[in-house]
Amino acid sequence: MAALLQIPSIKNATAFHLERWRKVCADPSLQRLPDRIETNRYGHIVMMPPPGFSHTTRQSAIFAHLLTSMPPGATVEVAVLTKDGIKGVDAAWISESRVKRGLKDDVLTIAPEICVEVVSPGNTRQEMENKRELYFAAGAEEVWFCDQKGALHFFLKDNAETAAKASVLCPSMPKRVKV
């Protein structure tokens, strides 16, 4: 065990994850992969297959609604620093002031106000609950899940464990998106 104590530790998690992400993004062998890439809390690469048609169609419908019904700030596939590494949020809405405070090296160090995950067939309940927790811990005000039938489930910061009837930040968002 004494040898383990000689291993360097992560002294500044933000700096560590941003540097690791820069290296991942700059790696030509990773740039050629069709897979989506995230990192975990140790900076290790987590790879996922590209999303299917129904996933991207729902993602696009949510993005389009955010784009037309909210002030500027709608985005897709945004890298967000969490306590478990860099995660790719499927769709999001983020205010200009939050971008100014939190954008470092093309990664948001503060979660968007609205983080949206479109559930894929390979996702588990535990994984989605973990992402919800990570996004709220990173500063999200709302986390939305779009299930495989297109139903939206809205979770609000003040009551993160129970789905709300609607979004507070984007009350015009429908409860279901179509493929």
N, C-alpha and C positions, 0 to 999 in steps of 0.2 A: 504494500500500500504506500510505502514511502515514495516510491517512484512516481506514483500518480500525483503527488503533491508538487512535482517539478513541471507538470504540464501547465502551460499558460492558461489563465482564465479570461473570461470575457469581462473586461472592466467597464466598457461603455457599450451597452447592447445596441443602441441606435447606430453608433459608428460602425460596430461590427457587422450588423445586418446590411447597412448601406454599402459598405465595402464589399461584402460577400455578393450582394446583388449586382454591383458593378461588374464583378468578375464573371458572374453567371451570364449576364447580358452581353458581355464582350467575347465570350467563348465561341469561336466560329463553329465548333462541332455541335454546340447546343442550339445555335441559331438555325441550323439546318433541320432540326427535329420538328415534326408536325405536332408534337405533344405540347401541352400547356405545362408551364413550370412554375412552382412556388418553392419557397424554402421553409424549413422548420426552425425551431428555436436554436438548433445547433448549427445552422447554416447549411445543412444538408439539402440536396435537391429532392423535391417531391415532384414526380411527373404524373400527368393524367392524360388520357387520350383526348383528342379534340372533341368538343361537344357535337352532338348530333343535330339534325335539322330542326326537330321540335324544340330543342333547347335554345338554339340561336334565334329561332322565330319568336319564341316567348321573350327572350332577352331583348330583341329588337323592338317588339311591341311595347315593352316597359320603357325602354330608352326613348322611343318616339313620344310616348305620353309625357315623360319627364321633360323632354325637349320642348314640347308645345305648351305645357301647362305650368311650368315653373320658370323663375328667372334663369338666366344662363348659368350653367353648371352641371348639366347632364353629361354623363360619360359612360363608357363601357370598358370592361377589362382593365381596370385601374389597379396598380400595385399599391398595397397598403401595408405599412409596418405594423405588426401586432406583437404581442409578447411571445407568440409562437412562430416568429419569422415573417417573411413577406408573403402575403396572400393576394390572389387576384380576385377582386370583386367583380361579379358578372355585369352589374349595372349600378350606377350611383348618381346621386345629386350632391354637389358640394358647392358651398358659397365661395365667392371670390375671396373674401377675407380669410376663410379657412385655407384656401389654396396658398395665399400669400404667407400664412403662418406655418403651414405644414409641408410644403413641397420642397424636398431635398433630393437632388440627383434623380429626378423623374419618379420618385417614390413619395407617396403621401405618408408623413409621419404622424398625422392626425387623420382618423377615419373620416370619410365623408359624412355629412349629416344623415343621408339615407344610403344604406348599403343593401343591395339586392342580390340574392343568390337564387339561381334557377336550379332546382333539384334535378339531378341526373339519375338514371337507373342505378348507377353504382354507389350513390351516396347512402349513408346510414343516418338514422335519427341522431345518434351520438355525434357524428361528424357535423351535422347541421347545428345541433345545440352548442357544440364547441365553437363553431364559427360565429354564432350569435353572441356568445360570451366574449370572444376575442374582439369582435367589432365594437361592442359596447365598451369594453375596457379600453379600446383605442380611441374612443370619443364619439362614436356614432350616436345619433339621437333616435334613429329608427333603423330596424333591420327587417327586411321583407324577404319572405320565401315564396317562390312560385313553384307549386307542386307539379307533378307530372300530368295533371289534368288541367293545368292552367289556373287553378285557384290561388289567389294571393293571400298570404297570412302576414299580418302586420304586427310587429313587436315594437313597443315603445320603451325608451330608456327607463322611465319611471316604474314600469311594470313589465320587466323584461321576460318573465316566465310565462305570461299569459297573452295570447293573441288578442289584439284589439279589433274592433269592428272596422276601423278605417285608419288611414294615415292621418296624422295631425298636420304634418308639413305639406302633404299633397292630397287634400281631401277628395279631389276629383278623380283620383286613381281608382279605376274599376276593381271590383273584387275578383275578376277573372279576366285572363287574356286568352285569346283564341290562337290556334295554330293555323 
